[in-house]
Amino acid sequence: MATTEKTWWTVPENFKAPLVFYMEEDQEERIFGLSDADLHLIEVNSCTLIQLEGWFTATGQTRVTLVGPPKARRWLMQMVRNVESQDYHRQAQGLQMLRLVRSQPLTEEDLGVFPDLQMDFGDIALAARICGNLSLGGFSLLPFGWFF
């Protein structure tokens, strides 16, 4: 991101309300690379910290915990949502976003190019993968009766 007065990890607000969601193993590999080879690069370029935890489920899901500046968290969630979308145009946009975050640090301009995340649980494919406490800086969604 553009230079700021403080580095992102010294701002306590960037650690409030972490974004937590689940993704399938194949999506994890598609986004973070084989053996999560691109994870650190995505973290550095998006000014975030991403924790991946494998869960023993029938479909082999990974729990993703994401902290960092709210705009960056929303941008990354939108990228994941688009990459997972069944809609060709949204998927193409998600892959474009993925290429961008892998290739260079995100700027304030980059974070503003793609629309803010708006949860649409009409997207059944996405809703089926989000199983847990999903929080986006100020509000939480507890879909399908999963509680922690």
KABEL-V118483 format. One record per pair of residues at least 4 apart in sequence whose C-alpha atoms are under 6 Angstrom apart, sorted by the first residue. I is the first residue (numbers start at 1). J is the second residue. D is the distance in whole Angstrom. If there is no record, write none. Layout:
BEGIN
I,J,D
I,J,D
END
This chain:
BEGIN
1,106,5
1,107,4
1,108,6
2,107,5
14,68,5
14,69,5
15,67,5
17,135,6
17,137,5
18,66,6
18,67,5
19,65,6
19,66,5
19,134,6
19,135,5
19,136,6
20,64,6
20,65,5
20,134,5
21,63,6
21,64,5
21,130,6
21,134,6
22,62,5
22,63,4
22,64,6
22,130,5
23,61,5
23,62,5
23,129,6
24,61,4
25,60,6
25,61,6
28,32,6
29,33,5
29,34,5
32,36,5
32,38,5
32,39,5
33,37,5
33,38,5
42,46,6
42,101,6
42,102,6
43,47,6
43,48,5
43,49,6
45,101,6
45,104,6
45,105,4
45,106,6
46,106,6
48,67,6
48,68,4
49,66,6
49,67,5
50,65,6
50,66,5
51,64,6
51,65,5
52,63,6
52,64,5
53,62,5
53,63,5
54,62,4
55,61,6
55,62,6
56,60,6
74,117,6
78,82,6
78,117,6
79,94,5
79,97,6
82,90,5
82,91,5
82,94,4
83,91,5
83,94,5
83,95,6
85,91,5
106,110,6
121,127,6
124,128,6
132,146,5
133,142,5
134,140,6
134,141,5
135,139,6
135,140,4
END
